[in-house]
Amino acid sequence: MDMNLAAYEERARNGPCFVCAFLRGDPDYRHETVYEDDAHIAFLDRWPTLPGRVLVAPKAHVEHVVRELDEAAYTRLMLVVRRVALAVESALLPERTYLLSLGSQQANAHLHWHIAALPPGVPLERQQFHALMAENGVLAPTPEETATLTTRLRAALG
């Protein structure tokens, strides 16, 4: 699946909230769910720059990682992020696991955490921010690879 970066940016800026659309079942915003509880959802990134990149979000439309969550809600969310990150590490055995909260009021405003597993052996100049930027390319896993990874992650999550 080829990513059109300009079309992605346009949709992120002017389309519906991608997390809310996904949760409503909008087929244009379909993702593979790997974990769900009453307040959180974790799903495979549609445009992964690293294998097994997973997004974790509260189901409620929250936009600010710190000021819109009380301490208990923030702690619950971070425990889900940790649980999913441990499953990603178990399934993929990365050299490093990156955790980032991205988005802004201009695009992808719904609070979400990226869990990105850096495979062993990636040259230093292709790690860190370089490995996370869609401008440097996205992966195109096959449906079979996606299904296998989803199964492995769900199993690791119990």
Residue pairs with C-beta under 8 A, 6 or more apart in sequence:
1 140
2 140
3 47
3 134
3 138
5 134
5 135
8 47
8 134
9 107
11 18
12 18
12 107
12 108
13 106
13 107
15 21
16 26
16 29
17 61
17 109
17 110
18 29
18 108
18 110
19 41
19 55
19 57
19 61
19 110
19 112
20 61
20 110
21 28
21 29
22 29
22 30
22 31
22 41
22 43
23 41
23 59
31 43
31 44
31 45
31 46
31 55
32 43
32 44
32 146
32 147
32 150
33 41
33 42
33 43
34 42
34 43
34 44
34 54
34 84
34 87
34 150
34 153
34 154
34 157
35 41
35 42
35 56
35 80
35 83
35 84
35 87
35 153
35 154
35 157
36 42
37 80
38 59
39 58
39 59
39 60
39 73
39 76
39 77
40 56
40 57
40 58
40 59
40 76
40 77
40 80
41 56
41 57
41 59
42 54
42 55
42 56
42 57
42 80
42 84
43 54
43 55
44 52
44 53
44 54
44 55
44 146
44 149
44 150
45 53
45 54
45 55
45 114
47 134
47 138
48 138
48 139
48 141
49 116
49 131
49 132
49 133
49 134
49 136
49 137
49 138
49 139
50 116
50 117
50 118
50 119
50 131
50 132
50 139
51 92
51 117
51 119
51 139
51 141
51 149
52 88
52 91
52 92
52 117
52 149
52 153
53 114
53 115
53 116
53 117
54 84
54 88
54 114
54 115
54 153
55 112
55 113
55 114
55 115
56 77
56 80
56 81
56 84
56 112
56 113
56 115
57 110
57 111
57 112
57 113
58 69
58 73
58 77
58 111
61 110
62 68
62 69
62 110
62 111
63 103
63 105
63 109
63 110
63 111
64 111
65 74
65 101
65 111
66 74
68 111
69 77
69 111
77 113
81 99
81 113
81 115
83 157
84 115
84 153
84 157
85 97
85 99
85 115
86 156
87 153
87 156
87 157
88 94
88 97
88 115
88 117
88 153
88 156
89 97
89 117
90 156
91 149
91 152
91 153
91 156
92 117
92 119
93 120
94 117
94 118
94 119
94 120
95 118
95 119
95 120
95 121
95 122
96 117
96 118
96 127
97 115
97 116
97 117
97 118
98 114
98 115
98 116
98 117
98 118
98 128
98 131
98 132
99 113
99 114
99 115
99 116
100 113
100 114
100 116
100 132
101 111
101 112
101 113
101 114
102 108
102 112
102 114
103 109
103 110
103 111
103 112
114 132
116 131
116 132
118 127
118 131
122 131
126 136
130 136
141 149
